[in-house]
């Protein structure tokens, strides 16, 4: 519903940067702060380099936005961010946005910039998303919902392992499993049970010979106990 509404809106309006930004977020699952800080130079080949975010702070009682060259999970120490695939849908969004900027004579390093070339802000983005959700009667709390939905309704059904899902969304495997993966129904348990049973049956039909010369499920690899050095034995005697 959001995508349908926004595609109609961006085509109707002269220039709707936040409309394109929301469409981009729904396809990529990027964090809210990673949207304004994205530069055209970060879009390369078949990938998009996510390695920065927009932050804000109060200076003399005034909110000031600034560029942070690290992502949230990097906690101030750059590890080159992460790369997300530039799919056909994402490419369509960016190509159309770039064409509109060119037609209006907008020149900026920022992908999601205003007509004067300055970057959009997280507050402006959030307010736009809130208004769209309210207009459509949706209970979308914030941009975080896109990240959760992309993980559970796209990445999980695709069969991507938690490690890959975590890498694309920019957090740990534990965080992905605990906070981003929606609980599945009994249907999922049945499906999982079938897979385990099928694997078990396959193993029984094609047993692997272990080192003892007998059939078994796993190849047993014997390890010789490491002898303690005289120094280690002496040290432990004082414990």
N, C-alpha and C positions, 0 to 999 in steps of 0.2 A: 504493500500500500504506500509506504513512504517513497519507494523508488518511482512508482508510477506517478505519484503526485509531484515529485520534484522534477522528473523529466519534463512534465508538462509546464512546470513553473519556470525552469531555466530557459525553455524555448520561448516562453511568453515574455519574459522580462528582458530588459536591455542588457543587464549584467547582474548575475546572481552568484557571487563567489561562494557564499555559504551553502547555497543549494548544491553546487558542484562538490563542495567539501564534504557534505553529508553523504552524498552518493559515493564518494571516494571511500569514506570511512566504512560504509555498509559493505563494501566489497573487500576491504583490506583488514579491518579489525585493528587499525592503528589507534594509539591512545589519543585523547583529545589534544594534549599538548604537542604531539608529534605532527599534527596537521598544519598549523601556521608556520612552523619552522622548516617545512619541506621546500627545497630549492629545485629549480629545473635541472641543475647539475647533478641532482641525486637520482634522476631518472635516466637509467642507462641500459641500452640493449633490451633484454627481457626481464630486467629486475629493477627494483626501487630500493635505494639505500636509506634505511631508517636509522639515523645516528644522532638525532638532536631533538630538542623540545623547546617550546616557548614557556618561560617561567615569568612570574611577576613578583614584585615586592613594593613595599611602601617607601617612598623617598620624600621626605618633607610633607608627609600626609597625602601624597599623590601616588596612585598605583602606576608603576612603570613596568613595561614588558621588556624582557631581554632574552637574547639567544643563548641557550645552554647547549654546548656541543656534545652532550651525553644524553642517553635515554634514562628513563626512570630506574630501570633495573640495574644500570651501570653505576648508579649512586656516585656520580661525580668523577668517576675514573673511566675514560673512554676505552672500550674494547672493540672499536670499529662497528658498534651497533649490530644491526642485522639486515638481511636482505629478504624482500618478499617478491614473489613472482609478478611480473607485469602481464596480467591476463588480458584477453580480448576486451572484456567489459571495462576493466580499469583503463586500458589504452583508449577506449572510446571516450571515456569521461575526460581524460587529460588532453586528448587531441582536440575535442570540441572546445574545451576551456581555452586552450592555447590559440585556437582559431579566433575565438571571440576577443581575446586580449589583443591579438594582432589587428583585427578589424577596428577596434576602438583606439588603437594607438597606445596601448598600455605596455610599457616596458619595465619589467621587474625581474629580479632574481628569484622572488618568491612565487611558488606555484599558485597558492591561494592568496592572492593580493587584492586590495581594493582598487578602485579606478585610478587612484593617485599613485599606485605602485607600492604602497606600504602593505605590510602583511596584515591579514585578518587577525583577530584575537580569540583566545579561548572563550572569553565571555560572550563575544559576538556570535561565535559558533554555537555555544550552548543555548543562547537565547533563541537562535533560529531553529535549532532542533526541538526545543521545548514548544515553540509555537506551532511547528508542523505536527508534532505528536498530539497536541491539544486539539488542533483543527480536525485531525483525523479520528479523534476519540480514542487514541491509543494510550496505554499506561506505560509508555517508555520512560524510564526514569532518567537516563542519561546516555552518553556515548558508550559507556561500559557495556550496555546491553548488546551492542553490535559485536563486541569482542566475544561475549559469551555465546551469542547465536551462531556466529561464524564457526566457532570451535565445535559446538555440539550438533549443529544442523548441516554443516558442510564437511569439516575436517574429519570428524568421527565417522560419519557414514561413508566417507571416501576410504576409510581404513588407515588413515595416517596414524602412526604410533604417537604416544604422548610426547615422546622426545622431539618429534618433528613439529607437532602442534605448539609445543612450548617455544621452540626456536622461532617459529613464524610470528607468534604473538609477543615474544620478548619477555618471558618469565621462566621460572623453574618448572620442572616436571611435576613436582609436588603441588605447586600453585595451580597448574593446569588441571590436575585430577581433583583437587579439593574444592576449587572455587569456580572453575570454568566449564566443567563437564556436567551437564544436567543429568539427573538420575534417569535411568532407562526403565522401561516396563518389564514385566515378566517375560515378554517376548524376547528381550535381549538375553535373559538368563537361559531361555530355551535354546536360543541360537548358540550361545556360548557352550552349553552342555553338548549340543550336537557336534561342535567343532572338536571338543576335547575327546568325545567318544570316538569320532572318526580318526583322530590322531592315534588314540590308544589301539583301535582295531588295526590300523596300518602298521603300527609297531609290532603287534602280535603276529601279523602275517609275514612281516619281514624283520625277524629278530637279528640283532647284531651280536656276533661272537665276541665275548670279552677275552681278556688276556688269560683267563683260566681255561679257555677252550669250551666253555658252556654257553648256551644261548641266554641272552638277557636283553633288557631294554637299553641299558647304557654300557658304554665301553668303560670298563673300570681301569683307571690309571693308577697303579700303586706308587706311593711316594715313600722313599726311605727316610726314616726319622733322622733329622740332622743332629749329630752328636754335639754336645755342648763343649765349648772350648774350656780349657782349664781356668782361664780368666773369668768366664761367665759363671762357671760353677762356684768359683771363689766368691764372686760378687753376691750370688744368691744365698751363700751361706750366712751372710750378714743380715739378710732380710728377716 
